Every structure is written in C-alpha cells, then in structure tokens.
Amino acid sequence: MTYTLVPEQDAAAGGSAAAVSFASAATNGRVTARTVPLFVPADQLYFWTRGWQTDEAESERARGEGRVRRFDDAGSLIRWLLTPED
C-alpha cells in the first residue's frame, strides 16, 4: 500500500492547509482516502491510531449493510446490553 500526502485548503482556516489527505492504493486496485487534521489535541490522539481507524471503518461497513440496532431510549439499550447471549 502506498500513501500520498495532499494538503487541503480549508475555507474556515482562511485558505491555509488545515488537514492532510492520505490516499492509499492497495494491490487489489482499490483506492481509499482519509483526511487527518494537522494538529490533534493530546486527548484525541487515540482516534487516529491504526486500530481505532480500523474499527471505525468496520462500523461504517456495518452501518452501510444495515447491521445496526436502534433503541427508543437509554433504558432499552442498557437492558439489551445486560441481557446474556444465548
């Protein structure tokens, strides 16, 4: 996989480079792109780790495939979480 850094222009930042896009081309020919801010607060660095980004991508795939559960309220969610699986 190869990575290309591409500076982005951000209107909110007065037209200065505010983020970097990572475009990766895998050997299967699929190209994916991610945009990462140049400055990340220390308490948010975990979000940009490879593991966290892998999990984020899996979550997006699951949502796209409809593999989600919706709850009417927090109590319903908590009851579902505490129910043992069969």
Secondary structure, DSSP 8 states (H G I E B T S, - for coil): -EEEEEEEE-GGGTTSEEEEEEEEE-TTS-EEEEEEES---GGGGGGGSHHHHHHHHHHHHHHHTT-----SSHHHHHHHHHS---
